[in-house]
Amino acid sequence: MSGNAQAYTQAIYRIDGPPPVLLRIGQVSAALAQLHQHHGCASSVFITACNPRSRRLRPAANQRRLRALRRALDVLGRAYLPACGLDPQHLWPDEPSLWVPGLPLRQGLQLARRFGQNAIVWCRDPQPARLVWTYPPKARTRAEGRGTTSATPWGNPQCTRPSGRLY
């Protein structure tokens, strides 16, 4: 598994709703199911516009990108809650994000690609939260600057190809 795939898989994804909900890849969340029920949906997307292609940007640049993502969701008529991606090892800064209830997977991937993201977190009751990559492994490793396709997340049962099929 590549460094990015491992980091994304081990991250904690916090939805800042009342009450806050913590998501982990590969785990089912009863609190998320309640949040889905509260918002009248059975699925959601956790997405950011910050640090495109895992390149750290200055906080001001990330805030501009997050505002642009909010505007894009407003145009789509989508509600969202503030969220944050957290590195439990504290090697990567907290990443401001949004949780979007009811956003179709396809639209989530389109937005992620538009904002230069490698992956989104897809949540669908009663399944565990899972990563969905925006690009196939070869394109992703090129974007990461590795030039190899040998280290991919497809061996991880909690990672999903862009087609949405679990492998």
HELIX and SHEET records of a PDB file:
HELIX    1   1 GLY A    3  GLN A   10  1                                   8    
HELIX    2   2 ALA A   30  HIS A   38  1                                   9    
HELIX    3   3 PRO A   52  SER A   54  5                                   3    
HELIX    4   4 PRO A   59  VAL A   75  1                                  17    
HELIX    5   5 LEU A  105  ARG A  114  1                                  10    
HELIX    6   6 PRO A  137  GLU A  144  1                                   8    
HELIX    7   7 PRO A  153  GLY A  155  5                                   3    
SHEET    1   A 8 VAL A  21  ARG A  24  0                                        
SHEET    2   A 8 ILE A  12  ILE A  15 -1                                        
SHEET    3   A 8 LEU A  81  LEU A  86 -1                                        
SHEET    4   A 8 GLU A  95  PRO A 101 -1                                        
SHEET    5   A 8 SER A  43  ILE A  47 -1                                        
SHEET    6   A 8 ALA A 119  ARG A 124 -1                                        
SHEET    7   A 8 ARG A 130  TRP A 133 -1                                        
SHEET    8   A 8 CYS A 159  THR A 160  1                                        
END                                                                             
